[in-house]
Amino acid sequence: MSLTKDFVTSCLTGVQDPIRGQDVVRSGALQWVSACDTYASLRLHLPAQAGPAIFAQVAQLAHNKITQISQRNGERVDSLIVEFVDDAGQVVHTARFGGMVAPASTTSSTQATSTAPITPPPQPIGHEPIPGLQRPARPAGSHGLPGVRHIIAVGAGKGGVGKSSIALNLAVGLARKGHAVGLLDGDIYGPSMPTMLGLNSLEQSVLQGRLQPFYVHGIKVITIGKLVDAEKPLIWRGPMAHGAFKQLAEQTAWGELDYLIIDLPPGTGDIALTMAQSLQLTGAVVVCTPQRVAQDDAIRAAGMFRQLGIEILGVVENMSSFVGDDGKVYDIFGKGGAEMMAQKLGVPFLGAVPITMSLRENSDKGDPTANFEGNGPAQSRLKDALDHLVSNLESQTALAAMRSGAQKPVLTIS
């Protein structure tokens, strides 16, 4: 029988938080747990006065408790990784027990090793000017992810416009065209991909210190929704969200990808700034509905991307109409507003996506592939709209890559 997240969490109720005086679960020190087969990983946050000695002590207690209970149940623990993070969410100490310790290490496999933070924490908002907003085209220090050709952010100025649905269907549509695609659910406060991709019965795994993405519907997916309690609100300050996003992006084993689609949270806050500072994007897609109120917020989102030096690949008008199963079209939110907005902004209009009964049903049951299949008047309009949207994004991505010098035109002679 393999380890599970619930089993590891229950074991940790016997591990004392030496500073708060409660076990690490009740004290809130436990950030997340991942378990797969005989491997487990967990992350803890202790108050600032904790140091390496306390980290090592708590990690050893956690290892002892999990191992003892596992042995009593006839199970084994081949590897346990215990990470400690600071207030900014940066890893400041790592303890490794078992088979994942580097072979070159001269210490025993049960010795804890410490690691320095990968990057300095961001400046608190309200104390220093936010770095990045005054930067030119490419934020200094931004970089690509190894093996990933194009990184595309999908954002919106407000919630409720179907941004996550567009990001997901873009990812699945690109994969159906033969591309290797990843999807990062960067909506830290309201992750929806576990439902929209049917991930609820799957467990997040960690291998050699890296998150292993789920492979579903032809795409690789990682989401904070599988690392926290599904019913627990994420009441995080900006630095915590900053650290969580960086870890999802940079500590995931993406492998070789043609596209990585990032679903951003709504608005113009911390996550977009973190992304612009840490990742070299090919461009961004702005999602909007036809109403004027949505356009106003989308214009702010477009302005944010431009100020951060991120090229806007285009605008998508979502919920452009409702198409009944009989094929009748209802412009319940108006029509064409996002296209006019794109013209005013001088950016491409990628396409309009209608809302249908099947689109809602497929999202609720976690089957986005079905949006590209099936027959009927409404389904045909949805399929055509999504195919058109994906093709336009491919074209705009190629143009943006050539403008940035990341990709050169290829001449084929036959």
C-alpha positions as CSV (number, residue, x, y, z in Angstrom):
1,M,0.0,0.0,0.0
2,S,1.4,3.4,-1.0
3,L,1.7,6.5,1.1
4,T,-1.1,9.1,0.9
5,K,-1.4,12.8,1.7
6,D,-4.0,12.1,4.4
7,F,-1.8,9.4,6.0
8,V,1.3,11.7,6.2
9,T,-0.8,14.6,7.6
10,S,-2.2,12.3,10.3
11,C,1.3,11.2,11.3
12,L,2.3,14.9,11.6
13,T,-0.3,15.5,14.3
14,G,2.2,13.8,16.6
15,V,5.0,16.2,15.7
16,Q,5.3,19.2,18.0
17,D,5.8,22.8,16.8
18,P,8.5,23.8,19.4
19,I,7.8,27.5,19.1
20,R,4.0,27.6,18.9
21,G,3.5,24.8,21.4
22,Q,1.0,22.8,19.3
23,D,1.5,20.0,16.7
24,V,2.6,21.3,13.3
25,V,-0.8,20.6,11.8
26,R,-2.9,22.5,14.3
27,S,-0.4,25.3,14.6
28,G,-0.7,26.0,10.9
29,A,3.0,25.3,10.3
30,L,2.2,22.6,7.7
31,Q,1.9,24.3,4.3
32,W,1.4,21.3,2.0
33,V,2.0,17.6,1.7
34,S,2.6,15.4,-1.3
35,A,2.9,11.6,-1.3
36,C,3.2,8.9,-4.0
37,D,4.1,5.2,-3.6
38,T,6.8,5.2,-0.9
39,Y,7.9,8.8,-1.4
40,A,6.7,11.8,0.5
41,S,7.4,15.5,0.6
42,L,6.2,18.2,3.0
43,R,6.6,21.9,3.5
44,L,6.6,23.7,6.9
45,H,6.7,27.3,8.0
46,L,8.0,28.1,11.4
47,P,8.2,31.6,13.0
48,A,11.2,33.8,12.2
49,Q,13.1,32.9,15.4
50,A,13.5,29.3,14.3
51,G,16.9,28.4,13.1
52,P,18.8,25.5,11.5
53,A,18.9,23.5,14.8
54,I,15.1,23.7,15.2
55,F,14.6,22.9,11.6
56,A,16.7,19.8,11.9
57,Q,15.0,18.8,15.1
58,V,11.4,19.1,13.6
59,A,12.4,17.3,10.4
60,Q,13.9,14.4,12.3
61,L,10.8,14.1,14.5
62,A,8.6,14.1,11.4
63,H,10.7,11.4,9.8
64,N,10.7,9.3,12.9
65,K,6.9,9.6,13.3
66,I,6.1,8.8,9.7
67,T,8.5,5.9,9.6
68,Q,7.3,4.4,12.9
69,I,3.6,4.5,11.9
70,S,4.3,3.3,8.4
71,Q,6.2,0.3,9.8
72,R,3.3,-0.6,12.1
73,N,1.0,-0.6,9.2
74,G,3.3,-2.8,7.1
75,E,4.3,0.1,4.8
76,R,7.7,1.6,4.2
77,V,9.1,5.1,3.5
78,D,11.9,5.1,1.0
79,S,12.3,8.9,0.8
80,L,11.1,11.9,2.8
81,I,11.8,15.5,1.9
82,V,11.0,18.2,4.5
83,E,11.3,21.8,3.4
84,F,11.1,24.9,5.6
85,V,10.0,28.2,4.1
86,D,10.3,31.8,5.3
87,D,7.5,34.4,5.3
88,A,8.1,35.1,1.6
89,G,7.6,31.4,0.8
90,Q,11.2,30.8,-0.1
91,V,12.9,27.5,0.9
92,V,15.5,28.3,3.6
93,H,16.3,24.7,4.8
94,T,15.8,21.3,3.3
95,A,16.1,18.0,5.2
96,R,16.2,14.8,3.1
97,F,15.8,11.3,4.4
98,G,16.3,8.2,2.2
99,G,17.1,7.5,-1.4
100,M,17.0,11.0,-2.9
101,V,20.1,12.4,-1.3
102,A,22.8,13.1,-3.9
103,P,25.3,10.3,-4.3
104,A,28.2,12.7,-3.9
105,S,27.1,13.6,-0.4
106,T,29.5,12.5,2.3
107,T,26.8,12.5,5.0
108,S,24.5,9.7,5.9
109,S,21.2,9.4,4.0
110,T,19.4,10.4,7.1
111,Q,21.4,13.7,7.6
112,A,19.6,17.0,6.9
113,T,21.1,19.4,4.5
114,S,20.3,23.1,4.2
115,T,19.8,25.2,1.1
116,A,19.9,29.0,0.8
117,P,16.9,30.8,-0.8
118,I,16.9,30.6,-4.5
119,T,16.0,34.3,-5.0
120,P,15.7,37.2,-2.6
121,P,12.1,37.9,-1.4
122,P,10.2,40.7,-3.1
123,Q,10.0,44.2,-1.5
124,P,6.8,44.6,0.5
125,I,4.3,46.7,-1.3
126,G,3.9,50.1,0.3
127,H,7.5,50.3,1.5
128,E,9.6,50.5,-1.6
129,P,8.7,51.2,-5.3
130,I,7.6,48.0,-6.9
131,P,10.5,46.9,-9.1
132,G,9.6,46.1,-12.7
133,L,6.9,48.7,-13.3
134,Q,9.6,51.2,-14.6
135,R,11.6,48.6,-16.5
136,P,11.9,48.5,-20.3
137,A,11.0,45.7,-22.7
138,R,12.6,42.8,-20.8
139,P,12.6,42.9,-17.0
140,A,16.2,42.3,-15.8
141,G,16.8,38.9,-14.5
142,S,13.8,37.3,-16.2
143,H,14.6,34.0,-17.9
144,G,12.9,31.2,-19.8
145,L,12.3,27.8,-18.4
146,P,14.6,25.0,-19.6
147,G,13.1,23.1,-22.5
148,V,10.1,25.5,-22.9
149,R,9.9,27.4,-26.2
150,H,7.0,29.7,-25.7
151,I,5.5,31.0,-22.4
152,I,2.1,32.7,-22.8
153,A,0.1,34.3,-20.0
154,V,-3.7,34.5,-20.1
155,G,-5.0,37.3,-18.1
156,A,-8.1,39.5,-17.5
157,G,-8.8,42.8,-15.7
158,K,-11.6,41.3,-13.7
159,G,-13.0,37.9,-12.6
160,G,-15.9,36.1,-14.1
161,V,-15.0,36.5,-17.8
162,G,-14.0,32.9,-18.4
163,K,-10.3,33.4,-18.4
164,S,-9.5,30.0,-17.0
165,S,-11.8,28.4,-19.6
166,I,-10.0,30.2,-22.4
167,A,-6.5,29.2,-21.0
168,L,-7.6,25.6,-20.7
169,N,-9.1,25.3,-24.2
170,L,-6.1,27.1,-25.7
171,A,-3.8,24.5,-24.1
172,V,-5.9,21.5,-25.2
173,G,-6.4,23.0,-28.7
174,L,-2.6,23.4,-29.1
175,A,-2.0,19.9,-28.0
176,R,-4.5,18.6,-30.5
177,K,-2.5,20.2,-33.2
178,G,0.5,18.1,-32.2
179,H,2.3,20.6,-29.9
180,A,3.8,19.6,-26.5
181,V,1.8,21.8,-24.1
182,G,1.9,22.6,-20.4
183,L,-0.7,24.5,-18.3
184,L,0.2,26.3,-15.1
185,D,-2.8,27.2,-13.0
186,G,-1.4,30.5,-11.6
187,D,-4.7,31.6,-10.1
188,I,-3.3,31.1,-6.6
189,Y,-6.5,32.3,-4.7
190,G,-9.1,30.5,-6.9
191,P,-7.6,27.5,-8.7
192,S,-10.2,26.0,-11.0
193,M,-8.2,23.4,-12.9
194,P,-8.8,20.5,-10.5
195,T,-12.5,20.7,-11.4
196,M,-12.1,21.6,-15.1
197,L,-9.6,18.8,-15.7
198,G,-11.0,16.2,-13.4
199,L,-8.0,16.0,-11.1
200,N,-9.8,15.6,-7.8
201,S,-9.1,11.9,-7.5
202,L,-5.4,12.2,-8.3
203,E,-2.5,12.8,-5.9
204,Q,0.3,15.3,-6.5
205,S,3.7,13.7,-6.5
206,V,7.2,15.0,-6.0
207,L,10.2,13.2,-7.4
208,Q,13.8,14.3,-6.7
209,G,12.6,17.5,-5.2
210,R,10.5,18.5,-8.3
211,L,6.7,18.6,-8.7
212,Q,5.5,16.1,-11.3
213,P,2.8,17.6,-13.5
214,F,-0.4,15.7,-14.2
215,Y,-0.7,14.5,-17.8
216,V,-4.4,14.7,-18.8
217,H,-6.2,15.5,-22.0
218,G,-2.9,15.7,-23.8
219,I,-1.3,18.4,-21.7
220,K,0.9,18.6,-18.6
221,V,-0.8,20.5,-15.7
222,I,0.3,21.9,-12.4
223,T,-2.0,23.7,-10.0
224,I,-1.9,25.0,-6.4
225,G,-5.3,23.4,-6.0
226,K,-3.7,20.0,-5.6
227,L,-1.2,21.2,-3.0
228,V,-3.7,22.6,-0.5
229,D,-6.9,21.6,1.1
230,A,-9.7,22.1,-1.5
231,E,-12.0,23.6,1.0
232,K,-9.5,25.8,2.8
233,P,-9.3,29.5,1.7
234,L,-5.8,30.7,0.8
235,I,-5.4,33.8,3.0
236,W,-2.0,34.8,1.8
237,R,-0.1,38.1,1.8
238,G,1.6,39.1,-1.4
239,P,5.0,37.5,-0.6
240,M,3.4,34.2,0.1
241,A,1.6,34.2,-3.3
242,H,4.9,35.3,-4.9
243,G,6.8,32.3,-3.5
244,A,4.0,29.9,-4.4
245,F,3.9,31.0,-8.0
246,K,7.7,30.8,-8.4
247,Q,7.7,27.3,-7.0
248,L,4.9,26.1,-9.3
249,A,6.7,27.6,-12.3
250,E,10.3,26.8,-11.6
251,Q,10.2,23.7,-9.5
252,T,8.0,21.7,-11.8
253,A,9.5,19.0,-14.1
254,W,8.0,20.4,-17.3
255,G,10.3,18.6,-19.7
256,E,10.3,19.7,-23.3
257,L,7.4,21.9,-24.2
258,D,6.4,23.9,-27.3
259,Y,4.0,26.0,-25.2
260,L,3.4,26.8,-21.5
261,I,0.1,28.5,-20.9
262,I,-0.1,30.4,-17.6
263,D,-3.6,31.1,-16.2
264,L,-3.2,34.2,-14.2
265,P,-5.5,35.4,-11.4
266,P,-7.8,38.3,-12.3
267,G,-6.7,41.9,-11.9
268,T,-3.2,43.5,-11.9
269,G,-1.6,42.3,-8.7
270,D,1.3,40.4,-7.3
271,I,1.3,37.3,-9.5
272,A,1.5,39.2,-12.8
273,L,4.4,41.2,-11.4
274,T,6.2,38.1,-10.1
275,M,5.7,36.4,-13.5
276,A,7.1,39.4,-15.4
277,Q,10.1,39.6,-13.1
278,S,11.0,35.9,-13.2
279,L,10.0,34.5,-16.6
280,Q,10.7,35.6,-20.1
281,L,7.3,35.5,-21.8
282,T,6.6,35.3,-25.5
283,G,3.5,37.3,-24.9
284,A,0.1,37.6,-23.2
285,V,-3.6,37.0,-24.1
286,V,-6.2,39.3,-22.7
287,V,-9.7,37.8,-22.2
288,C,-12.8,40.0,-22.2
289,T,-16.5,39.8,-22.5
290,P,-18.6,42.1,-24.8
291,Q,-19.8,44.5,-22.0
292,R,-18.3,47.9,-21.5
293,V,-17.6,47.3,-17.8
294,A,-15.4,44.2,-18.7
295,Q,-13.7,46.2,-21.5
296,D,-12.7,48.9,-19.0
297,D,-10.9,46.4,-16.8
298,A,-9.4,44.5,-19.8
299,I,-7.8,47.8,-21.0
300,R,-6.2,48.1,-17.5
301,A,-4.9,44.5,-17.9
302,A,-3.5,45.3,-21.3
303,G,-1.8,48.4,-19.9
304,M,-0.2,46.3,-17.2
305,F,1.3,43.9,-19.7
306,R,2.6,46.7,-21.8
307,Q,4.1,48.5,-18.7
308,L,5.8,45.2,-17.7
309,G,7.3,44.8,-21.2
310,I,5.1,41.9,-22.2
311,E,3.9,41.8,-25.8
312,I,0.1,41.4,-26.2
313,L,-0.5,38.6,-28.6
314,G,-4.2,39.4,-28.8
315,V,-7.6,39.8,-27.3
316,V,-10.3,37.1,-26.9
317,E,-14.0,37.9,-26.7
318,N,-15.4,35.2,-24.4
319,M,-19.2,34.6,-24.0
320,S,-19.6,36.6,-27.2
321,S,-23.1,34.9,-27.5
322,F,-25.1,32.1,-26.2
323,V,-25.8,29.3,-28.8
324,G,-28.8,27.1,-27.9
325,D,-28.8,23.4,-28.8
326,D,-31.0,24.3,-31.8
327,G,-28.3,26.6,-33.1
328,K,-30.2,29.9,-32.3
329,V,-27.8,32.7,-31.3
330,Y,-28.5,35.1,-28.4
331,D,-26.3,38.1,-27.8
332,I,-27.0,38.2,-24.1
333,F,-24.0,40.4,-23.3
334,G,-23.9,42.4,-26.6
335,K,-21.5,41.6,-29.3
336,G,-18.2,42.8,-30.8
337,G,-17.2,45.0,-27.8
338,A,-13.8,43.2,-27.3
339,E,-13.0,43.3,-31.0
340,M,-13.5,47.1,-31.0
341,M,-11.4,47.4,-27.9
342,A,-8.6,45.4,-29.6
343,Q,-8.8,47.8,-32.5
344,K,-8.5,50.8,-30.2
345,L,-5.5,49.3,-28.5
346,G,-3.8,48.3,-31.7
347,V,-3.5,44.7,-30.9
348,P,-4.7,41.5,-32.8
349,F,-8.2,40.2,-32.2
350,L,-7.8,36.4,-31.8
351,G,-11.5,35.4,-32.0
352,A,-14.8,35.2,-30.3
353,V,-15.9,32.2,-28.3
354,P,-19.6,31.5,-27.6
355,I,-21.0,29.9,-24.5
356,T,-23.0,26.7,-25.0
357,M,-24.7,24.2,-22.7
358,S,-22.0,21.6,-23.6
359,L,-19.2,24.0,-22.8
360,R,-20.6,24.4,-19.3
361,E,-21.2,20.7,-18.9
362,N,-17.8,19.7,-20.1
363,S,-16.1,22.2,-17.7
364,D,-18.1,20.9,-14.7
365,K,-17.2,17.2,-15.4
366,G,-13.6,17.9,-16.3
367,D,-13.6,16.9,-20.0
368,P,-12.3,19.8,-22.1
369,T,-11.4,17.5,-25.0
370,A,-15.2,17.1,-25.6
371,N,-15.3,20.8,-26.5
372,F,-13.4,19.9,-29.7
373,E,-15.6,16.9,-30.6
374,G,-19.2,16.1,-31.3
375,N,-21.9,17.3,-33.7
376,G,-24.9,19.5,-33.6
377,P,-25.4,23.2,-34.4
378,A,-24.2,24.6,-31.1
379,Q,-21.2,22.2,-30.9
380,S,-20.1,22.9,-34.4
381,R,-20.0,26.7,-33.7
382,L,-18.0,26.1,-30.5
383,K,-15.5,23.8,-32.3
384,D,-15.0,26.3,-35.1
385,A,-14.6,29.2,-32.7
386,L,-12.0,27.3,-30.7
387,D,-10.1,26.0,-33.7
388,H,-10.0,29.6,-35.1
389,L,-8.8,30.9,-31.8
390,V,-6.0,28.3,-31.5
391,S,-4.8,28.9,-35.1
392,N,-4.6,32.7,-34.6
393,L,-2.7,32.2,-31.4
394,E,-0.2,30.0,-33.2
395,S,0.3,32.7,-35.8
396,Q,0.7,35.6,-33.4
397,T,3.1,33.5,-31.2
398,A,5.4,32.8,-34.2
399,L,5.4,36.5,-35.2
400,A,6.2,37.6,-31.7
401,A,9.0,35.1,-31.4
402,M,10.5,36.4,-34.7
403,R,10.2,40.0,-33.5
404,S,12.1,39.1,-30.3
405,G,14.7,37.2,-32.2
406,A,13.8,33.9,-30.4
407,Q,12.8,32.3,-33.7
408,K,14.0,32.8,-37.2
409,P,12.0,32.2,-40.4
410,V,12.7,28.9,-42.1
411,L,12.9,28.6,-45.9
412,T,11.9,25.3,-47.3
413,I,12.8,24.4,-50.9
414,S,11.1,21.4,-52.4
